[in-house]
C-alpha cells in the first residue's frame, strides 16, 4: 500500500526549518559556507521552538562544525551537519558531510559546496488520536503503528564573500528523496513521504557608522520550492563589536526581535518571533537560541589571503 503523505508548505516546513538566525547560521542552508573562517574551527548550534502553546508544535535542533583545509595546495572547507526535528507526529533526523572548494578572486572568495547525507523519518502512529467513529470505521490513511524509513539526500550551494558583504545560493534536497516508511525492513506495505527540492538565496553585509562604535548588519533570505515561497529580512545594530539588538520580518508569518552578545570566542543570540497571521490567536510566539563558538587552529603558516566573515564581524 502506497500513499502520498501530506506535507505542510509544500514540504518546506518539514524539510527545512525557518530559522530566524539564518544570517549567521548560513551553513544550515548552504554547504558552500563551510570553512569560511581561516585557521578556525567553527561550531554552531541552533535550537528553535515554534508556536510554543501548540501541542506537538515544531521543534528543531541542529549543530554544524566546519574548518578550512588544504589539499594539494587547493583551499577547501570541510564540515558536518546534524539535525533533529519534531513536527506533530513526525520525527526527522538529517546528517550530512560538507565539502566546499574555494577560489580567491581579488579581495573576494568564491566557494562551491556539496553536502551528501541521509534523511531519516519516523511517523509515530501509535500516538495518533482517533475519534470513536474512526475506530468503528478505520481510516487506512492514518497509520496506527510507528513507521520509519531513510533515504539519500544532498544539498549544493555557491557562496561569495567580500570584506563588507556576502551572498549565497543553495539548493536543498537536490535528489527530491522519496522515503518509504515501513513498520520494519521486511514489510511489503509502506507509506511514501516525498521531500520537495528547495531553493534559497541569502545575502547580507556589515555597514560601519563613521566615527562611532556602531555598525549595522542587514540580511535577507528568499526561499521557494517552485510551488510556494517565503522571504525574510533582518537588521542588527551592534555596539563595540560586542552587544547587538535587531529586528526582522518573515513575509505574512512573523516579526522578530533579536538580542545577542559577542564574547571572546563566541556569539550567543536569542530571537523571539511574534506571529502576524491568524495563528496568533492560538499561540504567543516562537523562541530561538543560537550559539557560535570558534576554536583557533595551531597553524603556524602565515596566511597571506586572510579572510574575515561578516557573519561574525
C-alpha positions in Angstrom: 0.0 0.0 0.0 1.5 3.3 -1.1 0.2 6.8 -0.3 1.5 10.3 -0.5 1.7 11.9 2.9 0.6 15.5 3.2 3.5 17.9 3.6 2.9 21.4 5.1 4.1 24.3 3.0 4.9 22.0 0.1 7.4 20.0 2.2 9.5 23.1 3.0 8.3 23.4 6.6 9.0 19.7 7.3 12.3 19.6 5.3 14.0 22.8 6.4 13.2 24.9 9.4 12.6 28.6 9.0 15.5 29.7 11.3 15.4 33.4 12.3 19.2 33.3 12.7 19.7 32.5 9.0 22.1 35.4 8.6 24.7 33.8 10.9 23.8 30.1 10.6 24.3 30.0 6.9 25.8 26.5 6.9 22.4 25.2 7.8 21.1 26.0 4.3 24.3 26.3 2.2 27.2 23.8 2.4 29.4 26.2 0.4 29.7 28.3 3.6 31.9 25.6 5.2 35.4 26.6 6.1 34.8 30.3 5.6 36.9 31.3 8.7 40.7 30.9 8.2 42.6 28.7 10.7 39.5 28.3 12.7 37.1 25.5 13.7 33.6 27.0 13.6 30.9 25.4 15.8 27.3 26.4 15.5 24.3 25.3 17.5 20.7 26.3 16.8 17.5 25.5 18.7 14.0 26.6 17.7 10.7 26.1 19.5 7.9 27.2 17.2 4.4 28.1 18.4 5.1 27.1 21.9 1.5 26.9 23.0 0.6 24.3 20.4 0.6 20.6 21.4 3.3 18.8 19.4 4.5 22.1 17.9 7.6 22.1 15.6 10.9 21.8 17.5 14.3 21.9 15.7 17.8 21.4 17.0 20.9 21.4 14.8 24.6 21.6 15.0 27.3 22.3 12.4 31.1 22.1 12.6 33.4 23.3 9.8 37.0 24.3 9.2 39.3 25.2 6.3 41.5 22.5 4.8 44.3 22.4 2.2 44.7 19.6 -0.2 47.3 19.7 -3.0 47.6 23.4 -2.5 43.9 23.8 -3.0 41.7 25.7 -0.5 38.8 23.7 0.8 36.2 23.8 3.5 35.0 20.7 5.3 32.3 20.2 7.8 29.4 18.1 9.2 25.8 18.9 9.9 23.3 17.1 12.1 19.7 18.0 12.7 16.8 16.7 14.8 13.3 17.9 14.3 9.9 17.0 15.6 6.7 18.2 13.9 3.4 16.8 15.1 3.8 13.0 14.9 6.8 13.2 12.6 10.4 13.0 13.7 13.1 13.9 11.2 16.8 13.3 11.5 19.3 14.6 8.9 23.0 14.0 8.9 25.4 15.2 6.2 29.1 15.9 5.4 30.0 19.2 3.8 32.9 20.0 1.5 33.5 23.3 -0.3 36.0 24.3 -3.0 37.3 27.9 -2.6 38.8 30.3 -5.1 40.3 33.6 -4.3 39.1 36.5 -6.6 40.8 39.7 -5.6 39.6 40.6 -2.2 36.7 38.2 -2.5 36.3 34.4 -2.0 34.1 32.2 -4.2 33.0 28.8 -2.8 31.2 25.9 -4.3 29.9 23.3 -1.9 28.1 20.0 -1.7 26.5 18.1 1.2 25.8 14.4 0.8 23.9 12.7 3.6 20.8 10.8 4.8 17.3 11.9 5.6 15.6 9.6 8.2 12.0 10.0 9.2 9.6 8.3 11.7 5.8 8.7 11.9 4.6 7.9 15.4 1.3 6.3 14.5 0.8 4.9 18.0 0.3 8.4 19.3 -2.3 9.3 16.8 -5.6 10.4 18.3 -8.7 8.9 16.7 -12.4 9.5 17.2 -14.9 6.9 18.1 -16.3 7.0 14.5 -12.8 6.4 13.1 -12.3 3.4 15.4 -15.6 1.9 14.1 -14.7 2.6 10.5 -10.8 2.5 10.4 -9.2 5.1 8.1 -6.3 3.4 6.3 -4.8 6.8 5.6 -3.9 7.1 9.3 -1.3 4.5 10.3 -1.8 3.2 13.9 1.7 1.9 14.1 5.1 3.6 14.1 6.7 3.6 10.7 10.1 4.8 9.6 12.5 5.0 6.7 15.7 6.5 5.4 16.8 7.9 2.0 19.9 9.5 0.5 19.7 13.3 0.5 22.0 16.1 -0.8 22.4 19.9 -0.7 24.5 22.0 -3.1 25.4 25.7 -3.0 27.5 28.7 -4.1 28.8 31.2 -1.6 30.5 34.6 -2.2 32.2 36.8 0.4 33.7 40.2 0.4 35.2 42.1 3.4 31.9 44.1 3.6 29.2 41.7 2.3 28.3 38.1 1.5 25.8 36.3 -0.7 24.8 32.7 -1.3 22.6 30.5 -3.4 21.8 26.9 -2.5 19.5 24.0 -3.4 18.5 21.6 -0.6 17.2 18.1 -1.2 18.5 18.1 -4.7 17.5 14.5 -5.3 14.0 15.1 -4.1 14.2 12.0 -1.9 11.2 9.7 -1.6 11.2 8.0 1.9 9.5 4.6 2.2 8.0 4.5 5.8 7.6 0.9 7.0 6.9 -0.9 10.2 10.1 -3.0 9.6 12.5 -3.6 6.8 10.8 -6.8 5.9 7.3 -5.1 5.5 5.8 -5.1 2.0 3.4 -2.3 2.7 4.8 1.1 3.1 3.8 4.8 3.1 5.7 7.2 0.9 7.0 10.6 2.1 8.2 12.9 -0.7 10.6 15.8 0.0 10.5 18.7 -2.4 13.6 20.4 -3.7 14.0 23.8 -2.2 15.9 26.9 -3.4 17.5 29.6 -1.2 19.1 32.9 -1.9 20.7 34.8 1.0 22.7 38.0 1.3 23.9 40.5 3.9 26.6 42.8 4.9 28.3 44.9 7.5 28.0 48.7 7.4 30.1 50.7 9.9 28.7 54.0 11.1 31.5 56.5 10.7 33.1 58.0 13.9 31.1 55.7 16.2 31.4 52.3 17.8 28.2 51.2 16.0 27.7 49.2 12.8 24.6 47.9 11.0 24.3 44.3 9.7 21.4 43.8 7.3 20.4 40.5 5.8 17.7 38.9 3.6 16.7 35.5 2.5 14.3 34.2 -0.2 13.2 30.6 -0.3 10.9 28.6 -2.7 10.2 25.1 -3.8 8.6 26.5 -7.0 5.1 25.9 -5.5 5.2 28.2 -2.6 7.7 30.8 -1.4 8.7 32.8 1.7 11.0 35.7 2.4 12.5 37.3 5.5 14.7 40.3 6.3 16.7 41.2 9.4 18.8 44.1 10.6 21.0 44.3 13.7 22.6 47.3 15.3 25.9 46.3 17.1 27.8 48.3 19.6 31.6 48.0 20.0 31.6 44.6 18.2 30.0 43.1 21.3 26.3 43.9 22.0 23.7 43.8 19.4 19.9 44.2 19.0 17.8 43.9 15.9 14.5 43.2 14.3 13.2 41.1 11.4 10.2 40.2 9.4 9.1 36.9 7.7 6.5 37.5 5.0 3.0 37.0 6.3 4.3 35.0 9.2 6.1 36.8 12.0 8.0 39.8 13.2 11.3 39.0 15.1 13.3 40.7 17.8 17.0 39.8 18.2 19.4 40.3 21.1 23.0 39.0 21.2 26.4 39.3 22.7 29.9 38.6 21.3 32.3 37.1 23.8 35.9 36.4 23.1 35.4 33.3 21.0 31.6 33.0 21.0 28.4 34.7 19.9 25.2 33.9 21.9 21.9 35.1 20.4 18.2 34.9 21.1 15.3 35.6 18.8 11.6 35.9 19.6 9.0 35.6 16.8 5.6 37.0 17.2 3.1 35.7 14.6 1.3 38.2 12.4 -1.0 35.6 10.8 -4.3 34.2 12.1 -2.3 31.6 14.1 -1.6 34.4 16.6 -5.0 33.6 18.1 -3.6 30.3 19.3 0.0 31.0 20.2 2.0 33.8 21.7 5.1 33.1 19.5 8.3 31.2 18.9 11.7 31.1 20.6 15.1 30.5 19.1 18.6 30.3 20.6 21.8 30.4 18.6 25.4 29.8 19.8 28.5 30.2 17.6 31.9 29.2 19.0 35.3 29.4 17.3 38.5 27.5 18.1 41.8 28.7 16.7 43.8 26.1 14.9 47.5 25.8 15.6 48.5 26.9 12.1 51.9 28.5 12.0 51.9 29.1 8.3 51.2 32.7 7.6 48.1 33.1 5.5 48.5 36.0 3.1 44.9 35.7 2.0 43.3 36.1 5.4 39.5 36.4 5.2 37.1 37.8 7.7 33.5 36.6 7.9 30.9 39.3 8.0 28.8 36.8 9.9 31.0 37.4 13.0 32.3 40.9 12.3 
